[in-house]
Amino acid sequence: MTYTIDKKVPPPHLNENGRTEKYPLSQMAVGDSFRFEWDAALRSTIRSSAFQKWKHTRRFVTKAVEEDGKRWFRIWRVK
């Protein structure tokens, strides 16, 4: 078996506990956003993660959007 070595692939971002972050919230600057699939449970999970961890230092907004002919949720960092 042979393996291909990939160069310049960034490692996963780790949180302060040394765990891989599931969502890129800590890497977001004001004005950044990302979209994720239309799933109410997933939206709740991501919102909880964002609002609980940074409720005093960062602010996030989520909204249902239609892009590429499909429904998504998008989360923006606004503060």
Backbone bond lengths (Angstrom), bond angles and torsions (degrees), N, CA, C in turn:
res aa  C-N    CA-C-N  psi(-1)  N-CA   C-N-CA  omega(-1)  CA-C   N-CA-C  phi
1 M - - - 1.444 - - 1.526 108.64 -
2 T 1.315 116.49 139.70 1.461 120.62 177.57 1.526 109.18 -115.34
3 Y 1.288 114.49 154.24 1.456 121.11 -179.69 1.521 108.97 -124.28
4 T 1.300 116.11 145.23 1.452 121.78 176.38 1.517 107.96 -100.38
5 I 1.316 115.63 130.11 1.459 120.74 177.44 1.518 107.94 -90.39
6 D 1.330 116.41 123.81 1.452 121.92 179.24 1.520 109.37 -98.41
7 K 1.290 116.03 135.74 1.463 121.22 179.49 1.518 109.74 -106.99
8 K 1.309 115.85 151.70 1.469 123.63 175.95 1.526 113.67 62.03
9 V 1.312 117.95 32.20 1.463 121.92 172.21 1.525 105.81 -97.47
10 P 1.330 117.54 115.72 1.465 118.91 -175.77 1.528 111.42 -66.61
11 P 1.328 116.75 144.22 1.469 119.80 177.50 1.526 109.35 -71.52
12 P 1.309 117.61 161.76 1.466 119.32 177.30 1.519 109.83 -65.27
13 H 1.310 115.74 145.48 1.460 120.83 179.34 1.528 108.39 -76.72
14 L 1.319 116.51 133.36 1.460 121.23 -179.67 1.521 109.81 -103.85
15 N 1.326 115.72 143.76 1.460 118.90 176.07 1.525 109.36 -84.00
16 E 1.321 117.34 -176.52 1.467 120.63 -176.21 1.522 113.35 -65.63
17 N 1.338 117.54 -17.07 1.461 120.97 177.42 1.526 112.21 -89.70
18 G 1.327 117.31 1.61 1.450 121.27 -179.55 1.519 113.18 81.45
19 R 1.316 117.36 12.27 1.462 121.72 178.79 1.525 109.87 -96.53
20 T 1.316 115.43 151.35 1.455 120.11 176.10 1.518 109.09 -68.63
21 E 1.315 115.32 134.11 1.458 119.80 178.49 1.519 109.56 -78.68
22 K 1.310 115.00 135.99 1.454 120.40 -179.77 1.525 111.07 -80.32
23 Y 1.326 116.33 -34.99 1.460 122.12 -178.19 1.529 108.03 -125.06
24 P 1.338 118.87 146.11 1.473 121.35 -173.85 1.526 114.50 -81.32
25 L 1.307 118.54 34.12 1.468 121.62 -174.43 1.523 113.13 -62.12
26 S 1.319 118.10 -40.35 1.464 120.20 -176.87 1.523 111.80 -72.05
27 Q 1.308 118.31 -17.46 1.460 122.47 -178.15 1.531 112.38 -92.56
28 M 1.313 116.78 -5.64 1.454 120.74 -174.58 1.524 112.11 -81.62
29 A 1.334 115.18 135.03 1.460 121.83 172.18 1.523 107.73 -95.54
30 V 1.314 117.25 165.01 1.458 120.92 177.41 1.533 108.37 -57.78
31 G 1.321 115.67 131.31 1.461 121.43 -178.67 1.519 113.69 96.76
32 D 1.337 117.92 -15.87 1.464 121.30 178.19 1.520 109.96 -75.83
33 S 1.323 116.22 153.45 1.457 120.89 175.62 1.517 109.10 -150.94
34 F 1.315 115.59 163.87 1.459 120.61 169.10 1.511 107.87 -146.38
35 R 1.324 115.26 155.92 1.458 119.08 -179.54 1.517 109.42 -111.08
36 F 1.318 114.49 156.57 1.458 119.83 177.93 1.514 108.11 -145.74
37 E 1.307 115.45 163.10 1.461 121.11 -172.72 1.526 112.88 -58.24
38 W 1.309 114.23 153.37 1.460 122.02 -179.81 1.522 108.35 -71.11
39 D 1.322 116.42 100.67 1.463 122.23 -177.92 1.526 106.46 -156.12
40 A 1.310 116.49 110.81 1.463 121.07 -175.24 1.528 112.25 -59.68
41 A 1.325 117.41 -38.47 1.470 120.20 179.82 1.527 110.59 -66.56
42 L 1.327 116.68 -41.87 1.466 120.64 178.97 1.527 110.03 -65.54
43 R 1.326 117.13 -40.70 1.459 120.82 177.95 1.524 109.92 -59.38
44 S 1.306 117.02 -44.70 1.454 121.35 179.59 1.526 111.16 -61.83
45 T 1.310 117.01 -41.99 1.471 121.81 179.72 1.522 111.29 -63.07
46 I 1.330 116.78 -47.21 1.464 120.67 -178.49 1.527 110.47 -66.97
47 R 1.317 116.86 -42.97 1.473 120.22 178.30 1.523 110.75 -60.81
48 S 1.322 116.88 -45.03 1.468 120.29 179.50 1.518 110.67 -60.29
49 S 1.326 115.66 -44.11 1.461 120.57 179.47 1.526 110.70 -59.49
50 A 1.313 116.69 -46.07 1.464 121.06 -178.20 1.521 112.02 -67.89
51 F 1.304 117.03 -47.46 1.457 120.19 -172.90 1.525 112.93 -75.24
52 Q 1.324 118.18 -35.40 1.461 120.18 -179.58 1.524 111.62 -70.85
53 K 1.315 116.52 -44.25 1.454 119.85 -174.47 1.523 113.08 -71.44
54 W 1.319 117.11 -39.64 1.463 120.18 -173.56 1.515 113.34 -120.80
55 K 1.310 118.81 31.51 1.464 120.06 -173.89 1.527 113.79 -61.01
56 H 1.327 118.62 -21.44 1.460 120.15 -179.08 1.528 113.31 -104.73
57 T 1.320 118.45 -15.18 1.463 119.58 -174.46 1.526 114.35 -117.78
58 R 1.316 118.04 -26.20 1.463 121.53 -179.05 1.519 109.16 -131.93
59 R 1.330 115.36 156.74 1.458 120.03 179.66 1.517 108.87 -131.13
60 F 1.326 116.33 133.95 1.455 122.77 179.99 1.522 110.11 -124.63
61 V 1.326 116.02 149.32 1.454 122.53 177.76 1.521 107.45 -130.23
62 T 1.338 116.94 136.26 1.461 120.48 175.08 1.521 109.35 -117.10
63 K 1.331 114.65 150.40 1.458 120.07 179.63 1.518 108.76 -154.17
64 A 1.323 115.32 144.25 1.462 120.93 173.05 1.528 107.75 -75.65
65 V 1.317 117.70 133.20 1.461 122.39 -179.22 1.521 109.51 -135.28
66 E 1.315 115.79 159.11 1.458 120.23 172.85 1.521 107.26 -116.19
67 E 1.319 115.82 119.72 1.460 122.71 -179.30 1.513 108.07 -138.32
68 D 1.297 116.85 141.96 1.466 122.40 179.59 1.523 111.39 55.86
69 G 1.332 117.14 31.96 1.453 121.52 178.99 1.517 114.70 71.02
70 K 1.332 116.55 18.30 1.462 121.31 -177.56 1.525 109.15 -135.08
71 R 1.327 117.03 150.88 1.466 120.91 177.52 1.525 110.16 -86.51
72 W 1.330 115.08 136.00 1.460 122.93 -179.47 1.514 108.28 -136.97
73 F 1.309 115.44 166.74 1.454 121.47 162.22 1.516 105.74 -107.09
74 R 1.328 116.56 144.40 1.456 121.25 176.57 1.524 107.47 -127.39
75 I 1.329 116.73 141.14 1.452 121.70 176.34 1.524 108.82 -121.03
76 W 1.336 115.64 131.51 1.454 122.82 179.89 1.520 109.13 -115.20
77 R 1.329 115.54 146.74 1.464 119.31 168.47 1.518 105.47 -94.63
78 V 1.343 116.19 122.65 1.465 120.60 -176.71 1.530 113.67 -112.17
79 K 1.326 117.97 -9.40 1.474 121.12 177.09 1.501 109.04 -146.68
